[in-house]
């Protein structure tokens, strides 16, 4: 059985306790991941864009 290709990942931001990264999946979809301690939140592109709007609303 052929092995599925691994997604290409990139760290977008990192602190001592938190990590945000994305993955280019083999099917062409980009997913985003926010690691908050023992919890990881996964987003598809459209969800990620909405989440960023929410975070930017906190700034102002």
PDB file of N, CA, C and O in Angstrom, chain B, residues numbered from 101:
ATOM      1  N   UNK B 101       0.847  -1.180   0.000  1.00  0.00           N
ATOM      2  CA  UNK B 101       0.000   0.000   0.000  1.00  0.00           C
ATOM      3  C   UNK B 101       0.887   1.234   0.000  1.00  0.00           C
ATOM      4  O   UNK B 101       1.844   1.317   0.769  1.00  0.00           O
ATOM      5  N   UNK B 102       0.566   2.200  -0.869  1.00  0.00           N
ATOM      6  CA  UNK B 102       1.348   3.428  -0.976  1.00  0.00           C
ATOM      7  C   UNK B 102       1.105   4.320   0.238  1.00  0.00           C
ATOM      8  O   UNK B 102      -0.023   4.457   0.713  1.00  0.00           O
ATOM      9  N   UNK B 103       2.173   4.915   0.721  1.00  0.00           N
ATOM     10  CA  UNK B 103       2.068   5.812   1.872  1.00  0.00           C
ATOM     11  C   UNK B 103       1.578   7.181   1.411  1.00  0.00           C
ATOM     12  O   UNK B 103       2.052   7.701   0.401  1.00  0.00           O
ATOM     13  N   UNK B 104       0.633   7.768   2.144  1.00  0.00           N
ATOM     14  CA  UNK B 104       0.129   9.102   1.828  1.00  0.00           C
ATOM     15  C   UNK B 104       1.231  10.130   2.065  1.00  0.00           C
ATOM     16  O   UNK B 104       1.998  10.010   3.020  1.00  0.00           O
ATOM     17  N   UNK B 105       1.313  11.138   1.198  1.00  0.00           N
ATOM     18  CA  UNK B 105       2.318  12.180   1.432  1.00  0.00           C
ATOM     19  C   UNK B 105       2.017  12.945   2.715  1.00  0.00           C
ATOM     20  O   UNK B 105       0.858  13.149   3.077  1.00  0.00           O
ATOM     21  N   UNK B 106       3.065  13.358   3.383  1.00  0.00           N
ATOM     22  CA  UNK B 106       2.918  14.128   4.614  1.00  0.00           C
ATOM     23  C   UNK B 106       2.580  15.578   4.271  1.00  0.00           C
ATOM     24  O   UNK B 106       3.059  16.102   3.265  1.00  0.00           O
ATOM     25  N   UNK B 107       1.757  16.230   5.102  1.00  0.00           N
ATOM     26  CA  UNK B 107       1.476  17.646   4.855  1.00  0.00           C
ATOM     27  C   UNK B 107       2.728  18.493   5.103  1.00  0.00           C
ATOM     28  O   UNK B 107       3.570  18.149   5.932  1.00  0.00           O
ATOM     29  N   UNK B 108       2.831  19.599   4.374  1.00  0.00           N
ATOM     30  CA  UNK B 108       3.920  20.551   4.588  1.00  0.00           C
ATOM     31  C   UNK B 108       3.458  21.523   5.661  1.00  0.00           C
ATOM     32  O   UNK B 108       2.427  22.176   5.494  1.00  0.00           O
ATOM     33  N   UNK B 109       4.197  21.635   6.760  1.00  0.00           N
ATOM     34  CA  UNK B 109       3.790  22.492   7.870  1.00  0.00           C
ATOM     35  C   UNK B 109       4.716  23.700   7.994  1.00  0.00           C
ATOM     36  O   UNK B 109       5.873  23.676   7.573  1.00  0.00           O
ATOM     37  N   UNK B 110       4.159  24.759   8.590  1.00  0.00           N
ATOM     38  CA  UNK B 110       4.917  25.983   8.829  1.00  0.00           C
ATOM     39  C   UNK B 110       4.452  26.596  10.140  1.00  0.00           C
ATOM     40  O   UNK B 110       3.251  26.761  10.356  1.00  0.00           O
ATOM     41  N   UNK B 111       5.385  26.934  11.015  1.00  0.00           N
ATOM     42  CA  UNK B 111       5.056  27.630  12.243  1.00  0.00           C
ATOM     43  C   UNK B 111       4.817  29.099  11.913  1.00  0.00           C
ATOM     44  O   UNK B 111       5.662  29.751  11.301  1.00  0.00           O
ATOM     45  N   UNK B 112       3.657  29.614  12.324  1.00  0.00           N
ATOM     46  CA  UNK B 112       3.292  31.006  12.050  1.00  0.00           C
ATOM     47  C   UNK B 112       3.638  31.926  13.210  1.00  0.00           C
ATOM     48  O   UNK B 112       4.030  33.074  12.998  1.00  0.00           O
ATOM     49  N   UNK B 113       3.498  31.433  14.433  1.00  0.00           N
ATOM     50  CA  UNK B 113       3.821  32.217  15.629  1.00  0.00           C
ATOM     51  C   UNK B 113       4.015  31.257  16.787  1.00  0.00           C
ATOM     52  O   UNK B 113       3.401  30.191  16.840  1.00  0.00           O
ATOM     53  N   UNK B 114       4.887  31.651  17.722  1.00  0.00           N
ATOM     54  CA  UNK B 114       5.164  30.773  18.858  1.00  0.00           C
ATOM     55  C   UNK B 114       5.595  31.603  20.051  1.00  0.00           C
ATOM     56  O   UNK B 114       6.374  32.547  19.917  1.00  0.00           O
ATOM     57  N   UNK B 115       5.084  31.246  21.217  1.00  0.00           N
ATOM     58  CA  UNK B 115       5.552  31.808  22.477  1.00  0.00           C
ATOM     59  C   UNK B 115       5.998  30.632  23.339  1.00  0.00           C
ATOM     60  O   UNK B 115       6.042  29.492  22.877  1.00  0.00           O
ATOM     61  N   UNK B 116       6.322  30.914  24.569  1.00  0.00           N
ATOM     62  CA  UNK B 116       6.756  29.838  25.464  1.00  0.00           C
ATOM     63  C   UNK B 116       5.663  28.787  25.658  1.00  0.00           C
ATOM     64  O   UNK B 116       5.962  27.600  25.798  1.00  0.00           O
ATOM     65  N   UNK B 117       4.384  29.222  25.667  1.00  0.00           N
ATOM     66  CA  UNK B 117       3.287  28.302  25.972  1.00  0.00           C
ATOM     67  C   UNK B 117       2.330  28.030  24.817  1.00  0.00           C
ATOM     68  O   UNK B 117       1.513  27.114  24.911  1.00  0.00           O
ATOM     69  N   UNK B 118       2.405  28.789  23.739  1.00  0.00           N
ATOM     70  CA  UNK B 118       1.425  28.674  22.657  1.00  0.00           C
ATOM     71  C   UNK B 118       2.111  28.545  21.303  1.00  0.00           C
ATOM     72  O   UNK B 118       3.245  28.983  21.110  1.00  0.00           O
ATOM     73  N   UNK B 119       1.391  27.931  20.377  1.00  0.00           N
ATOM     74  CA  UNK B 119       1.934  27.714  19.037  1.00  0.00           C
ATOM     75  C   UNK B 119       0.813  27.804  18.017  1.00  0.00           C
ATOM     76  O   UNK B 119      -0.268  27.253  18.223  1.00  0.00           O
ATOM     77  N   UNK B 120       1.074  28.505  16.907  1.00  0.00           N
ATOM     78  CA  UNK B 120       0.133  28.569  15.790  1.00  0.00           C
ATOM     79  C   UNK B 120       0.887  28.100  14.553  1.00  0.00           C
ATOM     80  O   UNK B 120       1.963  28.609  14.238  1.00  0.00           O
ATOM     81  N   UNK B 121       0.310  27.122  13.855  1.00  0.00           N
ATOM     82  CA  UNK B 121       0.954  26.595  12.657  1.00  0.00           C
ATOM     83  C   UNK B 121      -0.085  26.237  11.617  1.00  0.00           C
ATOM     84  O   UNK B 121      -1.266  26.080  11.925  1.00  0.00           O
ATOM     85  N   UNK B 122       0.375  26.109  10.361  1.00  0.00           N
ATOM     86  CA  UNK B 122      -0.540  25.673   9.322  1.00  0.00           C
ATOM     87  C   UNK B 122       0.035  24.462   8.616  1.00  0.00           C
ATOM     88  O   UNK B 122       1.222  24.156   8.732  1.00  0.00           O
ATOM     89  N   UNK B 123      -0.828  23.783   7.884  1.00  0.00           N
ATOM     90  CA  UNK B 123      -0.417  22.599   7.134  1.00  0.00           C
ATOM     91  C   UNK B 123      -1.058  22.633   5.760  1.00  0.00           C
ATOM     92  O   UNK B 123      -2.263  22.845   5.626  1.00  0.00           O
ATOM     93  N   UNK B 124      -0.248  22.424   4.752  1.00  0.00           N
ATOM     94  CA  UNK B 124      -0.765  22.252   3.400  1.00  0.00           C
ATOM     95  C   UNK B 124      -1.003  20.754   3.238  1.00  0.00           C
ATOM     96  O   UNK B 124      -0.064  19.969   3.106  1.00  0.00           O
ATOM     97  N   UNK B 125      -2.271  20.382   3.252  1.00  0.00           N
ATOM     98  CA  UNK B 125      -2.651  18.976   3.201  1.00  0.00           C
ATOM     99  C   UNK B 125      -2.449  18.410   1.792  1.00  0.00           C
ATOM    100  O   UNK B 125      -2.458  19.167   0.821  1.00  0.00           O
ATOM    101  N   UNK B 126      -2.270  17.099   1.667  1.00  0.00           N
ATOM    102  CA  UNK B 126      -2.076  16.485   0.347  1.00  0.00           C
ATOM    103  C   UNK B 126      -3.219  16.746  -0.634  1.00  0.00           C
ATOM    104  O   UNK B 126      -3.008  16.723  -1.846  1.00  0.00           O
ATOM    105  N   UNK B 127      -4.428  16.994  -0.121  1.00  0.00           N
ATOM    106  CA  UNK B 127      -5.575  17.248  -1.004  1.00  0.00           C
ATOM    107  C   UNK B 127      -5.674  18.706  -1.451  1.00  0.00           C
ATOM    108  O   UNK B 127      -6.625  19.078  -2.139  1.00  0.00           O
ATOM    109  N   UNK B 128      -4.687  19.545  -1.060  1.00  0.00           N
ATOM    110  CA  UNK B 128      -4.671  20.942  -1.460  1.00  0.00           C
ATOM    111  C   UNK B 128      -5.285  21.893  -0.449  1.00  0.00           C
ATOM    112  O   UNK B 128      -5.147  23.108  -0.590  1.00  0.00           O
ATOM    113  N   UNK B 129      -5.956  21.375   0.561  1.00  0.00           N
ATOM    114  CA  UNK B 129      -6.565  22.205   1.607  1.00  0.00           C
ATOM    115  C   UNK B 129      -5.477  22.693   2.559  1.00  0.00           C
ATOM    116  O   UNK B 129      -4.549  21.951   2.879  1.00  0.00           O
ATOM    117  N   UNK B 130      -5.591  23.939   3.010  1.00  0.00           N
ATOM    118  CA  UNK B 130      -4.709  24.462   4.051  1.00  0.00           C
ATOM    119  C   UNK B 130      -5.488  24.490   5.350  1.00  0.00           C
ATOM    120  O   UNK B 130      -6.593  25.029   5.413  1.00  0.00           O
ATOM    121  N   UNK B 131      -4.907  23.908   6.385  1.00  0.00           N
ATOM    122  CA  UNK B 131      -5.532  23.930   7.701  1.00  0.00           C
ATOM    123  C   UNK B 131      -4.636  24.717   8.652  1.00  0.00           C
ATOM    124  O   UNK B 131      -3.422  24.803   8.465  1.00  0.00           O
ATOM    125  N   UNK B 132      -5.269  25.292   9.681  1.00  0.00           N
ATOM    126  CA  UNK B 132      -4.568  26.113  10.667  1.00  0.00           C
ATOM    127  C   UNK B 132      -4.816  25.504  12.040  1.00  0.00           C
ATOM    128  O   UNK B 132      -5.896  24.981  12.312  1.00  0.00           O
ATOM    129  N   UNK B 133      -3.805  25.577  12.901  1.00  0.00           N
ATOM    130  CA  UNK B 133      -3.857  24.906  14.195  1.00  0.00           C
ATOM    131  C   UNK B 133      -3.328  25.851  15.263  1.00  0.00           C
ATOM    132  O   UNK B 133      -2.267  26.454  15.104  1.00  0.00           O
ATOM    133  N   UNK B 134      -4.079  25.974  16.352  1.00  0.00           N
ATOM    134  CA  UNK B 134      -3.679  26.807  17.484  1.00  0.00           C
ATOM    135  C   UNK B 134      -3.528  25.877  18.673  1.00  0.00           C
ATOM    136  O   UNK B 134      -4.509  25.292  19.131  1.00  0.00           O
ATOM    137  N   UNK B 135      -2.314  25.734  19.177  1.00  0.00           N
ATOM    138  CA  UNK B 135      -2.046  24.891  20.336  1.00  0.00           C
ATOM    139  C   UNK B 135      -1.997  25.765  21.579  1.00  0.00           C
ATOM    140  O   UNK B 135      -1.157  26.658  21.698  1.00  0.00           O
ATOM    141  N   UNK B 136      -2.912  25.493  22.504  1.00  0.00           N
ATOM    142  CA  UNK B 136      -3.030  26.247  23.754  1.00  0.00           C
ATOM    143  C   UNK B 136      -2.848  25.262  24.903  1.00  0.00           C
ATOM    144  O   UNK B 136      -3.823  24.736  25.441  1.00  0.00           O
ATOM    145  N   UNK B 137      -1.600  25.017  25.272  1.00  0.00           N
ATOM    146  CA  UNK B 137      -1.344  24.020  26.297  1.00  0.00           C
ATOM    147  C   UNK B 137      -1.736  22.647  25.792  1.00  0.00           C
ATOM    148  O   UNK B 137      -1.219  22.185  24.774  1.00  0.00           O
ATOM    149  N   UNK B 138      -2.657  21.984  26.502  1.00  0.00           N
ATOM    150  CA  UNK B 138      -3.069  20.632  26.121  1.00  0.00           C
ATOM    151  C   UNK B 138      -4.228  20.613  25.134  1.00  0.00           C
ATOM    152  O   UNK B 138      -4.734  19.541  24.802  1.00  0.00           O
ATOM    153  N   UNK B 139      -4.657  21.777  24.660  1.00  0.00           N
ATOM    154  CA  UNK B 139      -5.779  21.884  23.724  1.00  0.00           C
ATOM    155  C   UNK B 139      -5.264  22.389  22.377  1.00  0.00           C
ATOM    156  O   UNK B 139      -4.496  23.348  22.316  1.00  0.00           O
ATOM    157  N   UNK B 140      -5.694  21.736  21.305  1.00  0.00           N
ATOM    158  CA  UNK B 140      -5.391  22.213  19.960  1.00  0.00           C
ATOM    159  C   UNK B 140      -6.705  22.471  19.237  1.00  0.00           C
ATOM    160  O   UNK B 140      -7.589  21.615  19.207  1.00  0.00           O
ATOM    161  N   UNK B 141      -6.822  23.661  18.654  1.00  0.00           N
ATOM    162  CA  UNK B 141      -8.008  24.043  17.880  1.00  0.00           C
ATOM    163  C   UNK B 141      -7.614  24.005  16.410  1.00  0.00           C
ATOM    164  O   UNK B 141      -6.602  24.586  16.018  1.00  0.00           O
ATOM    165  N   UNK B 142      -8.420  23.316  15.591  1.00  0.00           N
ATOM    166  CA  UNK B 142      -8.138  23.154  14.170  1.00  0.00           C
ATOM    167  C   UNK B 142      -9.131  23.985  13.360  1.00  0.00           C
ATOM    168  O   UNK B 142     -10.323  24.007  13.666  1.00  0.00           O
ATOM    169  N   UNK B 143      -8.635  24.668  12.325  1.00  0.00           N
ATOM    170  CA  UNK B 143      -9.476  25.515  11.477  1.00  0.00           C
ATOM    171  C   UNK B 143      -9.230  25.201  10.007  1.00  0.00           C
ATOM    172  O   UNK B 143      -8.093  24.957   9.602  1.00  0.00           O
ATOM    173  N   UNK B 144     -10.295  25.207   9.209  1.00  0.00           N
ATOM    174  CA  UNK B 144     -10.146  25.259   7.759  1.00  0.00           C
ATOM    175  C   UNK B 144      -9.936  26.725   7.397  1.00  0.00           C
ATOM    176  O   UNK B 144     -10.148  27.598   8.239  1.00  0.00           O
ATOM    177  N   UNK B 145      -9.525  27.014   6.172  1.00  0.00           N
ATOM    178  CA  UNK B 145      -9.164  28.370   5.755  1.00  0.00           C
ATOM    179  C   UNK B 145     -10.251  29.396   6.055  1.00  0.00           C
ATOM    180  O   UNK B 145      -9.962  30.458   6.607  1.00  0.00           O
ATOM    181  N   UNK B 146     -11.499  29.093   5.698  1.00  0.00           N
ATOM    182  CA  UNK B 146     -12.593  30.042   5.918  1.00  0.00           C
ATOM    183  C   UNK B 146     -12.807  30.303   7.416  1.00  0.00           C
ATOM    184  O   UNK B 146     -13.062  31.437   7.821  1.00  0.00           O
ATOM    185  N   UNK B 147     -12.704  29.261   8.225  1.00  0.00           N
ATOM    186  CA  UNK B 147     -12.849  29.408   9.672  1.00  0.00           C
ATOM    187  C   UNK B 147     -11.701  30.230  10.243  1.00  0.00           C
ATOM    188  O   UNK B 147     -11.902  31.058  11.131  1.00  0.00           O
ATOM    189  N   UNK B 148     -10.495  29.995   9.729  1.00  0.00           N
ATOM    190  CA  UNK B 148      -9.319  30.725  10.183  1.00  0.00           C
ATOM    191  C   UNK B 148      -9.465  32.217   9.926  1.00  0.00           C
ATOM    192  O   UNK B 148      -9.146  33.037  10.787  1.00  0.00           O
ATOM    193  N   UNK B 149      -9.951  32.569   8.731  1.00  0.00           N
ATOM    194  CA  UNK B 149     -10.141  33.976   8.399  1.00  0.00           C
ATOM    195  C   UNK B 149     -11.152  34.631   9.336  1.00  0.00           C
ATOM    196  O   UNK B 149     -10.959  35.775   9.749  1.00  0.00           O
ATOM    197  N   UNK B 150     -12.216  33.926   9.672  1.00  0.00           N
ATOM    198  CA  UNK B 150     -13.201  34.464  10.620  1.00  0.00           C
ATOM    199  C   UNK B 150     -12.599  34.593  12.017  1.00  0.00           C
ATOM    200  O   UNK B 150     -12.863  35.571  12.716  1.00  0.00           O
ATOM    201  N   UNK B 151     -11.796  33.616  12.429  1.00  0.00           N
ATOM    202  CA  UNK B 151     -11.138  33.666  13.730  1.00  0.00           C
ATOM    203  C   UNK B 151     -10.201  34.876  13.808  1.00  0.00           C
ATOM    204  O   UNK B 151     -10.156  35.552  14.835  1.00  0.00           O
ATOM    205  N   UNK B 152      -9.449  35.158  12.728  1.00  0.00           N
ATOM    206  CA  UNK B 152      -8.578  36.325  12.718  1.00  0.00           C
ATOM    207  C   UNK B 152      -9.372  37.619  12.833  1.00  0.00           C
ATOM    208  O   UNK B 152      -8.925  38.551  13.501  1.00  0.00           O
ATOM    209  N   UNK B 153     -10.527  37.699  12.203  1.00  0.00           N
ATOM    210  CA  UNK B 153     -11.389  38.869  12.343  1.00  0.00           C
ATOM    211  C   UNK B 153     -11.793  39.048  13.804  1.00  0.00           C
ATOM    212  O   UNK B 153     -11.812  40.168  14.316  1.00  0.00           O
ATOM    213  N   UNK B 154     -12.113  37.953  14.463  1.00  0.00           N
ATOM    214  CA  UNK B 154     -12.493  37.997  15.888  1.00  0.00           C
ATOM    215  C   UNK B 154     -11.334  38.513  16.734  1.00  0.00           C
ATOM    216  O   UNK B 154     -11.530  39.367  17.599  1.00  0.00           O
ATOM    217  N   UNK B 155     -10.136  38.005  16.493  1.00  0.00           N
ATOM    218  CA  UNK B 155      -8.969  38.423  17.263  1.00  0.00           C
ATOM    219  C   UNK B 155      -8.662  39.906  17.017  1.00  0.00           C
ATOM    220  O   UNK B 155      -8.330  40.635  17.951  1.00  0.00           O
ATOM    221  N   UNK B 156      -8.773  40.346  15.767  1.00  0.00           N
ATOM    222  CA  UNK B 156      -8.519  41.765  15.457  1.00  0.00           C
ATOM    223  C   UNK B 156      -9.573  42.663  16.122  1.00  0.00           C
ATOM    224  O   UNK B 156      -9.263  43.796  16.490  1.00  0.00           O
ATOM    225  N   UNK B 157     -10.784  42.186  16.279  1.00  0.00           N
ATOM    226  CA  UNK B 157     -11.820  42.972  16.954  1.00  0.00           C
ATOM    227  C   UNK B 157     -11.466  43.197  18.432  1.00  0.00           C
ATOM    228  O   UNK B 157     -11.881  44.195  19.021  1.00  0.00           O
ATOM    229  N   UNK B 158     -10.719  42.293  19.017  1.00  0.00           N
ATOM    230  CA  UNK B 158     -10.285  42.448  20.414  1.00  0.00           C
ATOM    231  C   UNK B 158      -9.290  43.595  20.559  1.00  0.00           C
ATOM    232  O   UNK B 158      -9.204  44.211  21.622  1.00  0.00           O
ATOM    233  N   UNK B 159      -8.553  43.880  19.519  1.00  0.00           N
ATOM    234  CA  UNK B 159      -7.499  44.903  19.572  1.00  0.00           C
ATOM    235  C   UNK B 159      -8.061  46.311  19.606  1.00  0.00           C
ATOM    236  O   UNK B 159      -7.416  47.216  20.135  1.00  0.00           O
ATOM    237  N   UNK B 160      -9.247  46.516  19.053  1.00  0.00           N
ATOM    238  CA  UNK B 160      -9.729  47.884  18.930  1.00  0.00           C
ATOM    239  C   UNK B 160     -10.995  48.068  19.637  1.00  0.00           C
ATOM    240  O   UNK B 160     -11.547  49.168  19.638  1.00  0.00           O
TER     241      UNK B 160
END
